[in-house]
Amino acid sequence: MINKVIIIILILAGLQSCDLFSTRAPEQPDVGSSSFMPPTDPYIVIYNLTNAITEKNADNYRKCFSDLDSLNLGFQFIPSAEAIATYSGTFARWDVNAEVNAFKSMISRLNEETRPSILLPPNSDVPLGPDSVLYTADYKLEIRHSIVNIPTDFSGKIRMTIIKDKSGLFSISTWYDIDPPAGDSTKSWSILKALFYNY
């Protein structure tokens, strides 16, 4: 009887030492995954832009903008009228780096589980030539942050010139932002960029 007890104790001790019954630590999520697609079509640029915003992915956000400075086709942002009147100094030197820095500032102030919400429909585009289109759409953007003096809801209209480079890929060359219509209490995307850029 004593031998059986000793054998059972030895078996249990052996099982415990090999961690057979221990709880596994949960696997980390695959943070390397990305929904970014090669922008072989202008609408893929809009798809990539909206996904980069909702995924809070600054690298993919940066890839949406033109960097063809040698051809004078580098990214240009023309802010809304209210933003120009209020933040003219901020937008005087706006470029791709300022665009990305404002985005990084915004996402850094969101909780890990909080994601921006954006409505940017694939409205009709107007060809400007064989290698560019004009994309126009109304937008709604919701940023659920906890900063007291910054709004959380933004809306307006965008007009983007989307161009094709020598490799056949499209990117945003020019972005015009237009204030929401009169009577709409929300602010434009330009205001969002300026507030977080200066925060």
C-alpha positions as a Python dict, from the first residue, in 0.01 Angstrom:
ca = {
    (1, 'M'): (0, 0, 0),
    (2, 'I'): (282, 239, 92),
    (3, 'N'): (455, 155, -237),
    (4, 'K'): (141, 251, -432),
    (5, 'V'): (119, 585, -248),
    (6, 'I'): (486, 655, -320),
    (7, 'I'): (438, 569, -689),
    (8, 'I'): (134, 802, -714),
    (9, 'I'): (327, 1085, -546),
    (10, 'L'): (620, 1036, -784),
    (11, 'I'): (389, 1036, -1088),
    (12, 'L'): (215, 1356, -974),
    (13, 'A'): (549, 1524, -901),
    (14, 'G'): (672, 1429, -1247),
    (15, 'L'): (361, 1568, -1416),
    (16, 'Q'): (389, 1892, -1222),
    (17, 'S'): (755, 1936, -1315),
    (18, 'C'): (680, 1910, -1688),
    (19, 'D'): (403, 2177, -1666),
    (20, 'L'): (150, 1947, -1831),
    (21, 'F'): (-137, 2104, -1637),
    (22, 'S'): (-10, 2461, -1622),
    (23, 'T'): (-205, 2739, -1791),
    (24, 'R'): (-54, 2862, -2118),
    (25, 'A'): (8, 3231, -2158),
    (26, 'P'): (-216, 3373, -2433),
    (27, 'E'): (-45, 3428, -2766),
    (28, 'Q'): (25, 3785, -2862),
    (29, 'P'): (-184, 3921, -3150),
    (30, 'D'): (-19, 3937, -3489),
    (31, 'V'): (74, 4303, -3491),
    (32, 'G'): (261, 4264, -3818),
    (33, 'S'): (-54, 4205, -4021),
    (34, 'S'): (-163, 4482, -4252),
    (35, 'S'): (-454, 4539, -4487),
    (36, 'F'): (-245, 4765, -4714),
    (37, 'M'): (-283, 4675, -5082),
    (38, 'P'): (-59, 4784, -5370),
    (39, 'P'): (-245, 5094, -5497),
    (40, 'T'): (-281, 4998, -5861),
    (41, 'D'): (-616, 5180, -5876),
    (42, 'P'): (-723, 5520, -5732),
    (43, 'Y'): (-995, 5359, -5520),
    (44, 'I'): (-735, 5134, -5355),
    (45, 'V'): (-568, 5454, -5229),
    (46, 'I'): (-893, 5549, -5054),
    (47, 'Y'): (-927, 5193, -4922),
    (48, 'N'): (-571, 5207, -4786),
    (49, 'L'): (-626, 5551, -4635),
    (50, 'T'): (-941, 5454, -4446),
    (51, 'N'): (-784, 5130, -4322),
    (52, 'A'): (-467, 5306, -4209),
    (53, 'I'): (-683, 5544, -4004),
    (54, 'T'): (-900, 5276, -3843),
    (55, 'E'): (-599, 5051, -3784),
    (56, 'K'): (-398, 5345, -3642),
    (57, 'N'): (-112, 5252, -3875),
    (58, 'A'): (115, 5552, -3939),
    (59, 'D'): (339, 5365, -4185),
    (60, 'N'): (47, 5272, -4409),
    (61, 'Y'): (-94, 5623, -4372),
    (62, 'R'): (235, 5766, -4500),
    (63, 'K'): (230, 5534, -4804),
    (64, 'C'): (-93, 5694, -4925),
    (65, 'F'): (76, 6024, -5013),
    (66, 'S'): (286, 6125, -5310),
    (67, 'D'): (655, 6188, -5260),
    (68, 'L'): (749, 6286, -5614),
    (69, 'D'): (924, 6610, -5516),
    (70, 'S'): (1168, 6584, -5804),
    (71, 'L'): (873, 6629, -6042),
    (72, 'N'): (708, 6899, -5825),
    (73, 'L'): (426, 6653, -5756),
    (74, 'G'): (494, 6614, -5386),
    (75, 'F'): (199, 6610, -5150),
    (76, 'Q'): (12, 6936, -5095),
    (77, 'F'): (-262, 6994, -4838),
    (78, 'I'): (-498, 7289, -4873),
    (79, 'P'): (-691, 7329, -4546),
    (80, 'S'): (-1049, 7440, -4499),
    (81, 'A'): (-1133, 7812, -4485),
    (82, 'E'): (-1187, 7808, -4107),
    (83, 'A'): (-857, 7629, -4051),
    (84, 'I'): (-666, 7876, -4269),
    (85, 'A'): (-816, 8166, -4074),
    (86, 'T'): (-735, 8008, -3737),
    (87, 'Y'): (-413, 7813, -3800),
    (88, 'S'): (-246, 7987, -4094),
    (89, 'G'): (98, 7955, -3931),
    (90, 'T'): (57, 7581, -3881),
    (91, 'F'): (-37, 7515, -4243),
    (92, 'A'): (217, 7754, -4397),
    (93, 'R'): (479, 7477, -4407),
    (94, 'W'): (256, 7170, -4424),
    (95, 'D'): (408, 6868, -4599),
    (96, 'V'): (401, 6488, -4578),
    (97, 'N'): (600, 6489, -4255),
    (98, 'A'): (358, 6732, -4090),
    (99, 'E'): (67, 6522, -4213),
    (100, 'V'): (209, 6204, -4064),
    (101, 'N'): (316, 6374, -3740),
    (102, 'A'): (-35, 6509, -3684),
    (103, 'F'): (-173, 6159, -3742),
    (104, 'K'): (78, 6004, -3502),
    (105, 'S'): (-9, 6263, -3238),
    (106, 'M'): (-376, 6180, -3277),
    (107, 'I'): (-342, 5802, -3250),
    (108, 'S'): (-101, 5829, -2958),
    (109, 'R'): (-381, 5986, -2755),
    (110, 'L'): (-628, 5704, -2810),
    (111, 'N'): (-664, 5405, -2582),
    (112, 'E'): (-532, 5080, -2725),
    (113, 'E'): (-884, 4945, -2780),
    (114, 'T'): (-1019, 5275, -2924),
    (115, 'R'): (-1015, 5309, -3300),
    (116, 'P'): (-1109, 5607, -3515),
    (117, 'S'): (-1424, 5572, -3720),
    (118, 'I'): (-1433, 5715, -4072),
    (119, 'L'): (-1699, 5731, -4340),
    (120, 'L'): (-1537, 5805, -4675),
    (121, 'P'): (-1755, 5665, -4952),
    (122, 'P'): (-1613, 5564, -5291),
    (123, 'N'): (-1786, 5846, -5478),
    (124, 'S'): (-1740, 5896, -5849),
    (125, 'D'): (-1407, 6027, -5966),
    (126, 'V'): (-1326, 6251, -6261),
    (127, 'P'): (-1032, 6160, -6486),
    (128, 'L'): (-785, 6447, -6517),
    (129, 'G'): (-569, 6264, -6768),
    (130, 'P'): (-427, 5917, -6829),
    (131, 'D'): (-240, 5914, -6497),
    (132, 'S'): (-456, 6109, -6251),
    (133, 'V'): (-810, 6141, -6119),
    (134, 'L'): (-1000, 6387, -5903),
    (135, 'Y'): (-1172, 6212, -5613),
    (136, 'T'): (-1447, 6403, -5430),
    (137, 'A'): (-1647, 6284, -5131),
    (138, 'D'): (-1822, 6396, -4815),
    (139, 'Y'): (-1662, 6255, -4502),
    (140, 'K'): (-1743, 6194, -4138),
    (141, 'L'): (-1470, 6122, -3884),
    (142, 'E'): (-1509, 6024, -3520),
    (143, 'I'): (-1212, 6028, -3283),
    (144, 'R'): (-1301, 5911, -2931),
    (145, 'H'): (-1017, 6065, -2731),
    (146, 'S'): (-1029, 6209, -2379),
    (147, 'I'): (-883, 6555, -2441),
    (148, 'V'): (-1127, 6813, -2307),
    (149, 'N'): (-1069, 7101, -2549),
    (150, 'I'): (-1060, 6901, -2874),
    (151, 'P'): (-1381, 6792, -3052),
    (152, 'T'): (-1444, 6426, -3130),
    (153, 'D'): (-1661, 6458, -3443),
    (154, 'F'): (-1545, 6605, -3773),
    (155, 'S'): (-1703, 6636, -4117),
    (156, 'G'): (-1675, 6814, -4447),
    (157, 'K'): (-1582, 6745, -4806),
    (158, 'I'): (-1252, 6642, -4960),
    (159, 'R'): (-1117, 6682, -5311),
    (160, 'M'): (-810, 6474, -5377),
    (161, 'T'): (-594, 6455, -5684),
    (162, 'I'): (-467, 6098, -5704),
    (163, 'I'): (-177, 6041, -5941),
    (164, 'K'): (8, 5744, -6086),
    (165, 'D'): (387, 5725, -6058),
    (166, 'K'): (631, 5557, -6296),
    (167, 'S'): (587, 5223, -6122),
    (168, 'G'): (212, 5232, -6196),
    (169, 'L'): (105, 5292, -5834),
    (170, 'F'): (-132, 5568, -5727),
    (171, 'S'): (-100, 5812, -5435),
    (172, 'I'): (-257, 6135, -5311),
    (173, 'S'): (-84, 6439, -5460),
    (174, 'T'): (-321, 6719, -5357),
    (175, 'W'): (-583, 6724, -5081),
    (176, 'Y'): (-837, 7007, -5055),
    (177, 'D'): (-1044, 7012, -4737),
    (178, 'I'): (-1378, 7196, -4733),
    (179, 'D'): (-1569, 7304, -4422),
    (180, 'P'): (-1899, 7133, -4335),
    (181, 'P'): (-2210, 7319, -4457),
    (182, 'A'): (-2351, 7613, -4262),
    (183, 'G'): (-2548, 7498, -3960),
    (184, 'D'): (-2331, 7191, -3906),
    (185, 'S'): (-2162, 7225, -3567),
    (186, 'T'): (-1881, 6979, -3643),
    (187, 'K'): (-1533, 7091, -3743),
    (188, 'S'): (-1337, 7003, -4055),
    (189, 'W'): (-1057, 6748, -4084),
    (190, 'S'): (-816, 7042, -4114),
    (191, 'I'): (-906, 7156, -3762),
    (192, 'L'): (-841, 6804, -3634),
    (193, 'K'): (-496, 6801, -3797),
    (194, 'A'): (-402, 7144, -3662),
    (195, 'L'): (-519, 7068, -3307),
    (196, 'F'): (-326, 6744, -3279),
    (197, 'Y'): (-21, 6879, -3463),
    (198, 'N'): (0, 7161, -3209),
    (199, 'Y'): (-97, 6955, -2906),
}
